């Protein structure tokens, strides 16, 4: 295991896709954000069981829920230093466990045989009551920011796209594109009062958002 994190994660969605507007709001806010790292491409494969329990939990507003994904950066078609992430969430408080999965490094996930290998590897590591499967991918560009006291992180995601992976025998490779961009604030749970106070100074409206759920329900109609 790489690390275990407990924190708050709060998200906003801007449907116009004007990510420069989000960045401007950050730089001018009372958090005094500044760029932290160079922008990079973020790729994920999300997993769920045959009943789509994870998606249902998000839609039903279940406070105690779990999300399982493989994440890597850079090359979109191959897994590069992939990490298995298990995110558990109670309200806005998030607990994340990360595990390196070197066995899957450099695999092309759009190959049906490789996707089956990925599925088996994840199920061997995650102890779920029901077998889980790769449901879809998400891909987007991410900008990174840090507050002036280095305690609050922010990310802005844009150029979102997704590939729906219905099952191993009907692997779909057609991408779906989304105009929205997403702002996320991440910080320790003991900073929540401070963050909430300063959020009142920002003009953005808090909105529930999940790239996983959004990608699933905006897939092409022929995949329903």
C-alpha positions in Angstrom: 0.0 0.0 0.0 1.3 3.5 -0.9 -0.7 5.7 1.5 -4.0 6.2 3.2 -5.6 9.6 3.2 -8.5 11.1 5.2 -9.7 14.5 3.9 -12.6 16.6 2.6 -13.2 16.8 -1.1 -15.6 19.4 -2.5 -16.5 19.8 -6.1 -18.0 22.4 -8.5 -19.0 21.9 -12.1 -19.0 24.6 -14.7 -21.1 23.4 -17.6 -19.8 26.1 -20.0 -16.4 24.4 -19.9 -14.7 27.8 -19.4 -11.8 26.4 -17.3 -10.0 29.8 -17.5 -12.8 31.3 -15.5 -12.3 28.7 -12.8 -8.6 29.3 -12.7 -9.1 33.1 -12.5 -11.5 32.6 -9.5 -8.9 30.5 -7.7 -6.0 33.0 -8.3 -8.2 35.9 -7.1 -9.8 34.2 -4.1 -8.8 34.7 -0.5 -7.1 31.3 -0.6 -4.4 33.0 -2.7 -3.9 29.9 -4.8 -0.9 29.5 -7.1 0.1 26.9 -9.7 1.6 23.9 -7.9 2.6 21.4 -10.7 2.6 21.3 -14.5 -0.7 20.3 -16.1 -1.0 16.6 -17.0 -3.4 14.0 -18.5 -5.3 12.0 -16.0 -6.7 8.5 -16.9 -8.9 6.2 -14.9 -10.7 2.9 -15.3 -13.7 2.6 -13.0 -15.1 -0.7 -11.7 -18.5 -1.8 -10.5 -20.5 -5.0 -10.1 -23.2 -6.3 -12.5 -25.9 -4.3 -10.5 -24.0 -1.1 -10.9 -24.1 -0.6 -7.1 -21.5 2.2 -7.1 -23.4 4.2 -9.6 -26.7 3.7 -7.7 -25.1 4.8 -4.4 -24.0 8.1 -6.1 -27.4 8.7 -7.6 -29.4 7.8 -4.5 -27.2 10.1 -2.3 -26.0 7.3 -0.1 -23.6 8.9 2.5 -21.4 5.8 3.0 -20.1 4.7 -0.4 -17.1 3.3 -2.2 -15.5 3.9 -5.5 -12.8 1.6 -7.1 -10.6 2.6 -10.0 -7.2 2.2 -11.6 -5.5 5.6 -12.3 -2.4 6.5 -14.4 -1.0 9.6 -16.0 0.2 10.6 -19.5 -0.3 8.0 -22.2 -4.0 7.4 -22.6 -3.9 4.0 -24.3 -1.5 2.2 -22.0 -1.4 1.8 -18.2 1.8 3.7 -17.1 2.7 3.0 -13.5 -0.9 2.2 -12.6 -2.3 2.6 -9.1 -5.4 0.9 -7.7 -7.4 3.5 -5.7 -10.2 2.6 -3.3 -12.1 5.7 -2.2 -14.6 5.4 0.6 -16.8 8.4 1.3 -19.0 9.5 4.2 -20.7 12.8 3.4 -17.9 15.0 2.1 -15.1 13.2 4.1 -13.0 10.9 1.9 -10.7 8.1 2.8 -8.4 6.9 0.0 -6.2 3.8 -0.2 -3.6 3.5 -3.0 -1.9 0.3 -4.1 0.8 0.0 -6.9 -0.1 -2.7 -9.4 3.2 -3.1 -11.3 2.0 -6.3 -13.0 -0.3 -4.2 -15.2 2.3 -1.7 -16.3 2.4 -1.0 -20.0 -0.8 -2.9 -20.8 -3.1 -1.7 -23.6 -6.4 -1.8 -21.8 -8.4 -1.6 -25.0 -7.2 -5.1 -25.9 -9.9 -7.6 -24.7 -7.4 -10.1 -23.3 -5.6 -7.4 -21.4 -8.9 -6.1 -20.0 -9.6 -9.5 -18.7 -6.2 -9.6 -17.0 -6.9 -6.2 -15.4 -10.3 -7.4 -14.2 -8.8 -10.5 -12.6 -6.0 -8.5 -10.9 -8.4 -6.0 -9.4 -10.7 -8.6 -8.1 -7.8 -10.5 -6.5 -6.8 -7.3 -4.6 -10.3 -5.9 -3.7 -12.4 -8.0 -1.4 -15.9 -7.3 -2.7 -19.0 -9.5 -2.0 -19.6 -9.5 -5.8 -17.2 -9.7 -8.6 -16.5 -6.2 -10.2 -15.9 -5.4 -13.8 -14.3 -2.5 -15.7 -17.3 -0.2 -16.6 -15.8 2.8 -18.3 -12.8 5.1 -18.6 -12.4 8.8 -18.0 -9.6 11.0 -19.4 -9.0 14.7 -18.9 -6.4 17.5 -18.6 -5.7 18.6 -15.0 -4.3 21.8 -13.6 -2.9 21.8 -10.0 -3.0 24.6 -7.4 -1.9 25.1 -3.8 -3.1 27.8 -1.3 -0.6 30.3 0.1 -0.2 28.3 3.4 0.2 25.0 1.5 -2.7 23.3 3.3 -5.5 23.4 0.6 -5.1 21.8 -2.8 -7.2 22.6 -5.8 -7.5 21.0 -9.2 -9.3 22.1 -12.4 -10.2 19.4 -14.9 -11.2 20.0 -18.5 -11.3 18.4 -22.0 -13.1 15.4 -20.4 -13.7 12.3 -22.5 -14.8 8.7 -21.8 -14.9 5.2 -23.2 -17.7 2.9 -22.1 -16.7 -0.6 -21.4 -19.9 -2.5 -21.3 -18.4 -5.9 -20.8 -15.5 -8.0 -22.1 -17.3 -9.4 -25.1 -18.7 -6.0 -26.2 -15.7 -3.7 -25.8 -16.5 -0.3 -27.1 -13.8 2.1 -28.2 -15.8 5.1 -29.3 -15.0 8.1 -27.1 -17.7 10.4 -25.6 -16.7 14.1 -25.1 -18.0 16.4 -22.4 -18.0 20.3 -22.4 -17.9 20.7 -18.6 -14.9 21.5 -16.5 -14.6 20.6 -12.8 -13.1 22.4 -9.8 -12.2 20.3 -6.7 -10.8 21.5 -3.3 -9.0 19.0 -1.1 -8.0 19.6 2.5 -7.7 18.1 5.9 -10.9 17.6 7.9 -9.7 20.0 10.6 -9.7 22.9 8.1 -13.4 22.6 7.2 -14.6 25.6 9.2 -11.9 27.9 7.7 -12.5 26.7 4.2 -16.3 27.1 4.4 -15.8 30.6 5.7 -13.6 31.6 2.8 -15.8 29.8 0.3 -18.5 32.4 1.0 -16.2 34.9 -0.8 -16.2 32.8 -4.0 -19.0 33.2 -6.6 -18.9 29.5 -7.6 -21.9 27.3 -6.6 -21.3 24.0 -4.9 -22.5 21.1 -6.9 -22.3 17.3 -6.6 -20.3 15.9 -9.4 -18.9 12.5 -10.3 -17.0 12.0 -13.6 -17.8 8.2 -13.2 -21.6 8.7 -12.9 -21.7 11.5 -15.5 -19.7 9.5 -18.0 -22.0 6.5 -17.5 -25.3 8.3 -18.1 -24.0 10.4 -21.0 -22.8 7.4 -23.0 -24.2 7.0 -26.6 -27.8 5.8 -26.7 -26.9 2.7 -28.6 -25.0 1.4 -25.6 -28.1 1.5 -23.3 
